[in-house]
Amino acid sequence: MNKDWFIILILVILAGGVSYFVLRPGAPLPQGGVMASTTSEFPATTTFSGANAEASISISSPNAGDLVSSPLIVNGEATSSWYVEGQFPVILEDANGNIIVQTSANAEENSTSSKFISFSATLNFTQPQTATGTLILENKNSSGDPSRNQSASIPVRFQ
């Protein structure tokens, strides 16, 4: 009986130690710079603007409220209306609206197709001064017509 309690105690200590090293603040994030959100206090909603924006883009990663670090890999799929020459802008801002990094998402296939086209972008950045920020994906509107602008804004937390 005493041996069983000793084994249980050792297992509890090991589980606590593993949890500490995996979940502690400052722990390295998995590949792709994204860790799923573990708090309900942070807004966990992606907002869309522009006509049909929500129906024309699907972001696989990161999700709203995710904990992110550099390099941040963004991927998903969008219709051809988002691309010009196979690219569209991706911007990471801090909580004060300052641009941390701006790059382009690149189509992973022919962007003239009428179906959804996979994209990816890698954002390398230094740790911002704020704990939160916003990842913004914008369609590349070559027409200049403001009514054709579309965007998706994803609230994120910084590691």
C-alpha positions in Angstrom: 0.0 0.0 0.0 2.8 2.5 0.9 4.5 1.6 -2.3 1.4 2.5 -4.3 1.1 5.9 -2.7 4.8 6.6 -3.3 4.4 5.8 -7.0 1.3 8.1 -7.2 3.2 10.9 -5.5 6.1 10.5 -8.0 3.7 10.6 -10.9 2.0 13.8 -9.6 5.3 15.5 -9.1 6.4 14.5 -12.6 3.1 15.7 -14.2 3.5 19.1 -12.3 7.1 19.5 -13.5 6.1 18.7 -17.1 3.2 21.2 -16.9 5.4 23.9 -15.5 8.0 23.6 -18.3 5.4 23.3 -21.1 2.9 26.0 -19.9 5.0 28.5 -18.1 5.2 32.1 -19.4 8.3 32.4 -21.7 8.2 28.8 -22.8 9.1 28.4 -26.4 6.1 28.1 -28.8 5.7 25.2 -31.2 6.8 25.4 -34.8 5.0 28.2 -36.6 5.0 30.6 -33.7 1.4 29.9 -32.6 0.0 28.4 -29.3 -3.8 28.1 -29.0 -5.5 30.6 -26.7 -6.0 29.5 -23.1 -7.9 32.5 -21.9 -11.5 33.7 -22.4 -10.6 37.3 -21.3 -9.1 38.1 -24.7 -11.4 38.8 -27.7 -11.5 35.6 -29.7 -13.3 36.8 -32.8 -11.9 37.6 -36.2 -13.5 40.6 -37.7 -14.1 41.1 -41.4 -14.8 44.3 -43.4 -15.9 44.7 -46.9 -18.5 43.1 -49.1 -18.3 39.3 -48.8 -15.0 39.4 -47.0 -16.0 36.6 -44.6 -17.1 34.4 -47.5 -14.0 35.0 -49.5 -11.2 34.1 -47.1 -10.6 31.4 -44.5 -7.7 31.7 -42.1 -6.3 28.4 -40.8 -3.7 29.8 -38.5 -3.4 31.8 -36.3 -6.8 31.9 -34.7 -8.2 34.8 -32.8 -6.7 35.1 -29.3 -3.8 32.8 -30.1 -0.4 33.3 -28.4 2.1 34.1 -31.2 5.9 34.6 -31.6 8.4 35.1 -34.4 8.5 33.6 -36.9 4.7 33.7 -37.2 3.4 31.5 -40.0 0.0 32.5 -41.4 -2.0 30.3 -43.7 -5.4 29.7 -45.1 -7.2 30.1 -48.4 -8.9 32.9 -50.3 -10.6 33.6 -53.5 -8.8 35.2 -56.4 -10.3 38.6 -55.5 -7.7 38.8 -52.7 -4.7 38.4 -54.9 -2.8 40.5 -57.5 0.1 38.6 -59.1 -0.4 35.9 -56.5 0.0 38.1 -53.4 -1.8 40.2 -50.9 -0.7 42.3 -47.9 -0.4 40.9 -44.3 0.3 43.4 -41.5 1.0 42.8 -37.8 0.3 45.7 -35.5 0.8 46.1 -31.7 -2.1 47.2 -29.4 -1.4 50.8 -30.2 -1.8 50.4 -34.0 1.9 50.6 -34.7 3.0 48.4 -37.6 5.4 45.7 -36.3 6.0 44.0 -39.6 4.4 44.0 -43.0 4.8 41.3 -45.7 2.8 39.5 -48.4 0.9 36.3 -48.4 1.7 34.2 -51.4 -0.6 32.0 -53.3 0.5 28.4 -53.3 -1.0 27.8 -56.7 -2.4 29.7 -59.7 -4.3 32.7 -58.3 -6.5 33.1 -61.4 -8.7 30.2 -60.4 -12.3 30.8 -59.4 -12.0 28.4 -56.4 -10.3 29.0 -53.0 -6.5 29.3 -53.3 -4.2 28.3 -50.5 -1.8 31.0 -49.2 1.0 31.3 -46.6 3.0 34.1 -45.1 5.9 34.2 -42.7 6.3 37.2 -40.4 9.6 37.7 -38.6 9.5 40.4 -35.9 11.0 41.5 -32.7 9.0 41.3 -29.5 6.6 44.3 -29.3 6.1 46.4 -26.2 2.4 45.5 -25.9 1.0 42.2 -24.8 -1.6 42.1 -27.6 -1.9 43.1 -31.2 -3.8 42.5 -34.5 -2.9 40.5 -37.6 -4.5 42.1 -40.6 -5.0 40.5 -44.0 -6.1 42.8 -46.8 -7.2 42.0 -50.3 -5.0 43.6 -53.0 -7.5 45.9 -54.6 -5.9 47.0 -57.8 -9.1 48.7 -59.0 -8.8 51.6 -56.5 -12.5 51.3 -55.8 -12.9 51.6 -52.0 -16.1 49.5 -52.2 -13.9 46.5 -53.2 -11.6 46.7 -50.2 -11.8 43.7 -47.9 -9.9 42.7 -44.8 -9.7 40.3 -41.9 -8.4 41.4 -38.5 -7.3 38.7 -36.0 -6.6 39.7 -32.4 -3.4 38.0 -31.1 -1.4 37.8 -27.9 2.4 38.1 -28.0 4.6 35.5 -26.3 
